[in-house]
Amino acid sequence: MTLQEAKFEYLLRLGDSSLIIGHRLSEWCGHGPILEEDIALINIALDFVGNATSLLEYAGKVEGKGRNEDDLAFMRGEREYRNLLITEQPNGDYANTIARQFLFDAHMFFLYEELKNSKDETIAAIAVKSHKEITYHLRHTSQWMLRLGDGTAESHTRLQNAVNELWMFTSELFDMDEVDAILIKEGIVPDLTKVKAAWEKQVNEVFAEATLTVPETKFKQKGSKEGKHSEHLGFLLAEMQYVHRSFPDAKW
Amino acid sequence: MTDSQWPVWEVFVQANPGISHKHVGNVHAVDAEMAIQNARDVYTRRSEGISIWVVPANAISASSPEDQGAFFEPSNDKPYRHPTFYKIPEGVKYL
């Protein structure tokens, strides 16, 4: 695998994760539990879609086959998508959404903190911009973890169940393969071992304060790096890509 | 009618350093931290401010409409109370 191929692949992984979790959050639009939270979630969704746009635009340039961010977002099928499995999991109830979001936000926060030092200037610039947004996302979801976890008996049970269900997707956040190895050697991306340690510390702290138990599930779900997804991604893409594929050259 | 939503917080936003926080509206929130976050999302998405205050709406005491006559009308015929004879130095914007 060449450096260029590795970089393209890595940019898809980052961009796709942001795009898919951003799309998931956008599904809350008009359905938030309270007006203010509806607005907050959609703000966050827009941050993710903006971040995905920058990453996929750059991915297209790196690939050098004339594909732009729209081609990459709307003209690839699920087996070509490289988003982490946790990002495509359904919204469920509010506890499911907050748990998914918190686990992912904490991962993204520490990953992008490292990416700010990337030797690739474009990746570093995108990371600097996004890290400010992610800092707010993590603050917002951490606060909700505390309030739901340490709230009523029902909110606690729902959040603990949500965490238990999602836990099998968390080990994948830190899996590394040949792509990582090539880019780590060039100083373009970080070794995820360090990110994992920071993530675990953060998660443990918030869980302790929120009176949540860290699940003991050993079962691990993975596959996104090879484009193997859960059954949910296809439905999400069908909805997200429908208009673009129906009217591929539409201008507005 | 009782409000089935969370408590109301009045929101004040400071647009620039050195000027006072201005009332911009209100949000619902369970506590102060979430009120600040909600205010951030509702009122400062378009670079409206650099600082936010939130105050529980029930902590604000207000004059009542019946007081209007006794409170405010006596000053209507006392123009000498207005500092109209001072010249405002150039460059002073927020006096």
Interface residues (C-beta under 8 A of the other chain):
Chain A: I34 L35 E36 E37 I39 A40 N43 Y136 R139 H140 Q143 R147
Chain B: Q5 W6 V27 H28 A29 V30 E33 M34 Q37 N38 R40 D41 V42 R45
